[in-house]
């Protein structure tokens, strides 16, 4: 058979694909499409149940509520793209927020001799990066499963936070304006947006650029898709995984800044469910738990979906228990769709 005949036969075969197979292939190529469709349907549906849902004030509130989860989910996405997971992400962010607040207020050394706000901020980011590096070291050096490693370090960082904070919350009047600035609003007509939301969006833009246009980003996807093939192609797999955990740790540090701006205090008891909420956002956003497939902005869409569902169900008068049920069903649906999409032809 000639080359032309082969191409014609292939084209004829491709033309026989069912509509389901075409959708499957499309979602395999653009994994964020399914989450975007769910978000659109949710917005349209909830707008019928309550006329206040689509008001600028309510949409502003949804964005403010997802800023923290969205920021941490950005770092979580990097790790899940390498077929890993980080259960300690929320604990790292809270620990960093306490480090920033207490080193400034002076509780770290002497009550009257704290660090300048800039160096407290830099120290916090460094602590977040080192915490991520610690997770990455355990995963790469000892070949331990990321789930087990971060389950352990989740408890480690929670303990560090409680010991370091001594159970004490750093109140609003003890924090400098710099640590609270991300809670300030920018008014755009009737719509308001906080600086924290803008920082979250900036994190996504930077990471999206890095994943799409740099060699490091291509290596992240390659390692997540098939680490053995990536190693045979000359990629330093352990180095890539280590760098991913460190970048994620830095992102968690920035999220700590957003947390302080949002809640206006530094408390060791903030956000006990942040780790699960971020995994939820990433999974609903179309990133595969098996690694190698997903888009960073999909996690942002996933975080907004969770925020829209909780807000919409609240406005509709649905009990909190049923809201939790709805989010759980969303997760099961997202994982089911992911399994179906993975069967698509490459």
ABEGO torsion letter per residue (X at the ends): XBAAAAAAAAAAAAAABBAAAAAAAAAAABAAAAAAAAAAAAAAAAAAABAAAABAAAAAAAAAAAAAAAAAAAAAAAAAAAGBBBAAAAAAAAAAAAAAAAAAAGAAABAABBBBAAAAAAAAAAAAAAAAAAAAAAAAAAGBBAAAAAAAAAAAAAAAAAAAAGGBBBBAAABBAAAAAAABBBBBEABBBBAAAAAAAAAAAAAAAAAAABAAAAAAAAAAABAAAAAAAGBBAAAAAAAAAAAAAAAAAAAAAAAAAAAGBBBAABGAAAAAAAAAAAAAAGBBAAEGBEBAAAAAAAAAAAAAAAAAAAAAGBBAAAAAAAAAAAAAAAAAAAAAAAABBX
